[in-house]
Amino acid sequence: MPHLHIEYSANLEAITDVGALCQALHGRMVDSRVFPTAGIRVRAFKANHAIVADGLLENAFVAMTLSVGAGRTVETLRAEGDALFAVAQNHLAGPLSKPHFALSLEIRVSDPELSWKDTPIHARLSKGK
């Protein structure tokens, strides 16, 4: 971990580059040095069927959930959340300037006793350090 899950309305693809959003958020996570690079995952999923707010077809959304392992302070997570949210706000400035868009971020801390992992990527990226 950390894993950033991005859910977005299908109509967003017509007004922004979702891949570029993923790249920008991933870059911020790597640059922060708060999270191990080997654990970073950024995934975006299009909601083909979604009714947003009052149901207008032009309504769009991006809902981000960052899942992290336990052990970081609330202050650290809040700072990283602020930074990630700012990256998303910057990338999505166009949609945010319209009254038909919603952006959200939630951080969830995983209980280590209820989380299983088998990730050889960690060993590969740790070599030579």
Backbone torsions as a table, in degrees:
resi	resn	phi	psi	omega
1	MET	NA	153.6	27.3
2	PRO	-93.0	145.9	176.1
3	HIS	-120.4	123.7	177.5
4	LEU	-104.5	115.8	-179.5
5	HIS	-103.4	124.2	-179.5
6	ILE	-117.6	117.9	173.9
7	GLU	-106.4	137.3	-178.3
8	TYR	-145.9	154.0	178.9
9	SER	-73.9	145.8	-175.3
10	ALA	-58.3	-33.1	-177.9
11	ASN	-70.9	-10.1	178.7
12	LEU	-65.3	-31.6	-177.3
13	GLU	-62.3	-22.1	178.6
14	ALA	-79.3	-15.4	-174.5
15	ILE	-121.7	-5.2	176.6
16	THR	-156.8	163.1	179.3
17	ASP	-93.8	101.6	-176.8
18	VAL	-65.8	-36.5	177.5
19	GLY	-61.7	-41.1	177.7
20	ALA	-66.5	-35.9	175.1
21	LEU	-61.1	-46.1	178.0
22	CYS	-59.3	-44.9	179.2
23	GLN	-60.9	-43.9	-179.2
24	ALA	-64.0	-43.4	180.0
25	LEU	-67.9	-41.5	177.0
26	HIS	-60.6	-45.2	178.9
27	GLY	-58.5	-41.5	178.6
28	ARG	-63.7	-42.0	-179.4
29	MET	-64.2	-41.6	178.4
30	VAL	-65.8	-46.7	-177.1
31	ASP	-65.0	-25.0	-176.2
32	SER	-65.6	-29.8	-175.8
33	ARG	61.7	10.4	175.0
34	VAL	-83.3	-29.3	-175.0
35	PHE	-112.5	141.7	175.9
36	PRO	-68.3	128.6	-177.8
37	THR	-54.4	-39.3	-177.8
38	ALA	-63.3	-22.4	-178.0
39	GLY	-95.0	-9.4	-174.9
40	ILE	-71.3	130.8	172.2
41	ARG	-134.6	132.5	173.5
42	VAL	-124.5	118.4	-176.7
43	ARG	-129.7	136.4	178.2
44	ALA	-120.3	136.7	-178.3
45	PHE	-129.8	126.0	178.6
46	LYS	-83.7	131.4	173.4
47	ALA	-89.7	99.7	-178.5
48	ASN	-62.9	-28.8	-180.0
49	HIS	-127.3	113.9	179.8
50	ALA	-151.6	139.8	172.5
51	ILE	-115.5	117.9	-174.4
52	VAL	-106.8	127.6	174.1
53	ALA	52.5	-113.9	-175.9
54	ASP	-85.6	7.5	172.8
55	GLY	84.5	5.4	177.6
56	LEU	-64.5	141.0	-176.9
57	LEU	-63.6	-26.5	-179.0
58	GLU	-82.2	-7.1	176.6
59	ASN	-66.0	139.2	-179.2
60	ALA	-141.4	162.3	178.9
61	PHE	-151.5	157.3	165.7
62	VAL	-132.2	121.6	177.6
63	ALA	-118.6	114.6	-177.6
64	MET	-107.0	137.8	174.4
65	THR	-127.9	121.5	177.3
66	LEU	-104.0	115.9	175.8
67	SER	-99.8	127.9	-178.2
68	VAL	-130.3	157.6	174.1
69	GLY	-75.3	159.6	179.5
70	ALA	-68.3	159.5	172.6
71	GLY	119.3	-10.2	177.9
72	ARG	-100.3	148.8	-179.9
73	THR	-72.4	158.6	175.5
74	VAL	-59.8	-38.8	-179.8
75	GLU	-62.1	-43.0	178.5
76	THR	-63.6	-45.9	-179.7
77	LEU	-66.4	-38.0	178.2
78	ARG	-63.9	-42.6	179.3
79	ALA	-63.0	-42.8	178.8
80	GLU	-68.9	-37.5	175.4
81	GLY	-62.2	-44.4	177.1
82	ASP	-58.4	-43.7	-178.1
83	ALA	-66.8	-44.7	178.8
84	LEU	-64.6	-41.0	-179.9
85	PHE	-63.8	-38.8	178.4
86	ALA	-64.3	-39.8	176.9
87	VAL	-61.1	-46.2	179.7
88	ALA	-63.7	-43.6	178.5
89	GLN	-59.9	-41.7	179.1
90	ASN	-63.7	-47.9	-178.9
91	HIS	-65.4	-34.1	-175.0
92	LEU	-102.8	25.6	-178.4
93	ALA	-57.0	-39.2	179.2
94	GLY	-60.7	-58.3	178.5
95	PRO	-60.9	-35.1	-179.7
96	LEU	-68.5	-18.7	179.2
97	SER	-80.4	-4.7	-179.4
98	LYS	-107.1	154.4	-178.5
99	PRO	-84.5	21.7	-176.1
100	HIS	-126.3	30.2	-174.7
101	PHE	-135.8	144.7	177.1
102	ALA	-132.3	131.9	178.5
103	LEU	-124.6	133.6	178.0
104	SER	-143.9	155.9	174.9
105	LEU	-141.7	132.6	173.6
106	GLU	-129.0	138.8	175.8
107	ILE	-108.1	129.8	177.7
108	ARG	-119.0	134.5	178.8
109	VAL	-101.0	124.7	-177.1
110	SER	-82.2	137.8	175.9
111	ASP	-76.8	119.3	-175.9
112	PRO	-62.8	-23.9	178.8
113	GLU	-77.2	-11.5	-179.0
114	LEU	-122.5	31.0	-177.7
115	SER	-137.1	121.5	-179.6
116	TRP	-110.5	140.8	-179.4
117	LYS	-145.4	145.2	171.6
118	ASP	-143.0	95.1	-169.4
119	THR	-129.4	90.0	175.9
120	PRO	-60.8	-16.9	177.1
121	ILE	-57.9	-38.4	179.9
122	HIS	-57.8	-46.0	-179.7
123	ALA	-62.9	-41.6	-179.8
124	ARG	-62.6	-44.6	-176.9
125	LEU	-77.3	-16.5	179.7
126	SER	-84.9	-16.6	-178.9
127	LYS	-62.4	135.4	175.3
128	GLY	83.8	5.9	179.3
129	LYS	-94.1	NA	NA
